[in-house]
Amino acid sequence: MRKEDRQDLWNEIEKRGSPFILSNDQPKGNHSVRFDICPPTMNEGDFLSLMKAVASDVARSAKDCATGDAAFIIQSKDGFPMDSRPDKAVNDRPLMLNYMDKTSSFEIDVASCSEAGPRSVDLALSAIENRTLDLCLSKHLTEGGDDRIILNAFGWNKYYCPPYPLPASAIVRGSCTCSPPTEKGFASARKVLQDLWNGDVTIDQAFCDVRQRILKTLKLSVPCEAILHPSGSDAELIPLLVASIRARDLGCNKIVNLVAAAGEVGSGTACAAGGKHFSDLAPLGGPIQLEEAVEGFPVPVDVIEIRPRDDQGQLRVDYDDETMRIIGRELASEHKVLFIVHAVDGSKTGLRLPSRKLIQRLVDTLGDRVLIVLDACQMRSTKEELEWFLERGALILITASKFFSAPGFCGAVLIDERARDDLRSCDTTPKGLHHYLTQLEIPNTIPSLRSSLPLEPANLGLVLRWVCGLAEMEDYYAANLAFSLKSRQWVHSVKRSIGRRSPTLSVVSDDDIEQRSRDETRVAGCNSIVSFRIEVKDGSRYFNVKELRQVHRYMVSGNLGECLPSYAMADERALGNRVCYIGQPVGLGEFGALRIALSAPVSAQLELPGSFRVAQADDEILLDKVMLIAKYFDHLQSSI
């Protein structure tokens, strides 16, 4: 064995850079080279578990490919259990790659390296690097958010989504709630993470690139800026800050914030709209308490929620009138009020409220004393709809984690030039914003706000989630799919499929919504969220929200078939094991509804030859599983 062989191996590892670091604890002699995996974006406390996971996964991969070209194998030393030696290897002399449990290091045998050749070394190191990237990215995608993205013991967030792409067999129709990352999005974020590791891009550049890509993709004719936010819920704090500045300038002593479609927008909307924490977990850390005031907002805020339905789940026909009645009452009070009036373009069931006519009336009559906020977090709006609101001075809340299927959550606020100037004039930033924002989320064009915020901790998870969504967002707009006929046909196909399962399943009618809405400014030219309800066995009522939460959970189970009663048929068990994602239940008065939603990835898939029928077949499987759960619901409730 030559010293030069060891030096060549040493140089090969050294030149690769992150995440490889040559170990300070090198074995004596020239027989091996030891190295560690130290991704620069990971906390030291995560290194040990990461390296074990990488070693185990790479070993499993090497074993799985043993019937192919197994150029390397991993074996364990020091007692770490790892059954990884292939039964058969095409390469007679595979590279021996050891994992040292006691030192949490990898070790390559120089002799086997010389015999196996440079290709085996390259494959082994690339396998480790690739798996390290995948595991680190999945970890980062669950960071920098509120309690909704924390993983449970099964590796799912609150909405049962893992932080990695699902297998192709999974049926994903839950974009109106939350999605796992798509293959395309995950690969795009992986590349950005690798660039950060290699120093090809800084974290500031990565944030700036996301903001610029959002604006470039939307191609809005009205000049605007994008401020990034951990979610669409906490993005409510920017409109509140702008309103506070205007209230100060106008001598207003009270802010009234009207939340549209209450009960059918984000559960944290009302809290955030009132300047309160909507979770007990701050995206950037620090102690906070649920419903506690975000420190530093000076003007009192009254939040008034306007519900869109009656107790029987029927749409209100007097929504605009109720909004005007509330505003009239506040104007007659002893306070000088500045109003924040929310419009929603895509509630949980696809509602659009209030009407454009009312919005225009408020802008004309209240002038500077009204700030319109468009909740477009579903991103089921066309360019024309967003521009209409921007032209009237609205701030627009958007996300990439609904229609564009980024992992939850990633939000932004589009602000026009006037709101930008308001924020420039802000001499005191509410201290509580530090729990949500750093300088990195703020454009350089708002220097006073940017400089008043801390530089760290950088919310890497946020920028990577946005990168996942932008990969789908850019392709969707480039393909001009907003008015896709096939997307519209798919929506109507889903409704027909639900109708064929009547009376157990029935569509929650949206005829009134369609008649009152501007379908030409909706993606697919229609309401792309199909809401449906489930009738109980005796037909006396529909499932309530609590029961539907269980249905929602059962839908994502990949082993529900094993939980069915002994007399269930084999095909029922196979159906029960299909993984299906739908929108979480929403309360509509006395009953609840589940939802099937179009997404940008599904819309793009529908355009491919033969894919429409594939999507229809998947929808049939999904709805059949809903029927299966309804059939055995009582048994499942008692056995799981």
SULWO-V685715 format. One record per helix or strand of 3 or more residues. SS is the DSSP state (2 for helix, 1 for strand). FROM is the first residue (numbers start at 0). LEN is the number of residues. If there is no record, write none. Layout:
# SULWO-V685715
ss:SS from:FROM len:LEN
ss:SS from:FROM len:LEN
This chain:
# SULWO-V685715
ss:2 from:2 len:14
ss:1 from:19 len:3
ss:1 from:31 len:6
ss:2 from:43 len:21
ss:1 from:71 len:6
ss:1 from:94 len:6
ss:1 from:104 len:5
ss:2 from:109 len:7
ss:2 from:117 len:23
ss:2 from:146 len:3
ss:1 from:170 len:3
ss:2 from:182 len:16
ss:2 from:202 len:16
ss:1 from:223 len:6
ss:2 from:235 len:15
ss:1 from:253 len:9
ss:2 from:268 len:5
ss:1 from:300 len:7
ss:2 from:318 len:13
ss:1 from:336 len:9
ss:2 from:355 len:14
ss:1 from:369 len:6
ss:2 from:382 len:8
ss:1 from:394 len:5
ss:1 from:410 len:6
ss:2 from:416 len:8
ss:2 from:430 len:5
ss:2 from:438 len:3
ss:2 from:446 len:6
ss:2 from:459 len:19
ss:2 from:484 len:15
ss:1 from:504 len:3
ss:2 from:510 len:6
ss:2 from:518 len:3
ss:2 from:522 len:3
ss:1 from:528 len:7
ss:2 from:544 len:11
ss:2 from:559 len:4
ss:2 from:569 len:7
ss:1 from:579 len:9
ss:1 from:590 len:7
ss:2 from:599 len:7
ss:2 from:610 len:21
ss:2 from:632 len:7
